């Protein structure tokens, strides 16, 4: 049985959504999914499954025509007696599904969060629906931060491993405790905060944690970088 996690890569979204709709449908009352939401979800699922099938079909046809082109140019490496080239049949035209809305990810994301937070579902049911994030070992996703100073501003950079961003924790160098400072939705962050009143330079220690699609920590804290802010 295929195992699904959220969020899936775009190329796997049709298969993920097909499974999600199948597994969610018996529990719509428990989750609180309305009839209109069900209808919209089914329409999106049908459209995405259609696109997935068409992509696979036309990619298969493309590869067959590439193969035929190579036969024409060089013959068949597995059959030197081949004299006739046979053109593959092109994919049949299919009736398109009902019109689906654009920008549907926020709608689906909202349903996934409702599934995750539904007290009437157990963890196995949520996993079967593909609503849970993919488990990540520390070897897959470790928070490692690099720091530099650009025009007097500390700049942090890290690898996201497909996650949604990172938290920044900061402390004045020499003080004992880090405090939550800000969040970045990309793999870089520039600390352009105001300097403390009366100071023209201050040295800070920075640590980060990578965050998932719910803005929850997905790793332990990173190494510490120390940078001097002058602007």
Secondary structure, DSSP 8 states (H G I E B T S, - for coil): -----SS--GGGHHHHHHHHHHHHHTTHHHHT--HHHHHHHHHHHHHHHHHHHHHHHHHHHHHHHHHHHHHHHH-BTTBTT--------------------SS-HHHHHHHHHHHHT-TTS-HHHHHHTT-S-----TTT----EEEEEETTEEEEEE--TT--EEEEEEEETT-S--EEEEEESSSEEE------TT-S-EEEEEEEEEE-TTS-B-S-----EEEEE--
